[in-house]
Amino acid sequence: MPEAPLLGAGRKVKLDETAFGARFRGALVHQSVRAEQAARRRGTAATRTRAEVSGGGAKPWRQKGTGRARAGSSRSPLWTGGGTAFGPHPRAYTFKVNRKEQRAALRSALSLHAERGSVAILDASAFSEPKTRQARELLQEWGQARPTLVVLAPEELAAARSFRNLARVSVRAVEDVGVSDLLGAASVVVSEPSLQQLAARAASRSAA
């Protein structure tokens, strides 16, 4: 059964075998990461077509006899200040990944950290008030590489404020953590309540 150290306590905590002991499924992980990153795109880029730019109501010059190329409108994409052909327009980049695949990808990401020994458990109740020095000492004692992702429950504000000012440390609420966040971190620190929620999210429907 996979285990993870409890920061500052000198002992280890057993991890859920289903969530942290699965095999890595690269194709599903790649698909889930693409879906998460696509969903975060704003999709607000926009350009004006020749029908939307101003001006160009009259033909710039007569069709023949000027020695210049024929032109029907100054709104043509060929002209400076004209419309844009095939430019971007506001759109949604999201695409669907079914729940079974999402859970499998989450299990893969969690299991990868468990296999590498790059996941640790945090007792957030030790932070009665924000203490950045205490948070720094815990990470230094653990000795894992950064960037570090700290996953906390919404009510663990003191711990969140203790870790958020550290360099190359990001703090996220457990409900907002995705596969891309886990894979983008070299090490992960999870509070005990968040650990249970992550394990529940990663569990299969039959186990839920």
Secondary structure, 3 states (H helix, E strand, C coil): CCEEEECCCCEEEECCHHHHCCCCCHHHHHHHHHHHHHHCCCCCCCCCCCCCCCCCCCCCCCCCCCCCCCCCCCCCCCCCCCCCCCCCCCCCCCCCCCHHHHHHHHHHHHHHHHHHCCEEEECHHHCCCCCHHHHHHHHHHHCCCCCEEEEECCCCHHHHHHHCCCCCEEEEEHHHCCHHHHHCCCEEEEEHHHHHHHHHHHCCCCCC
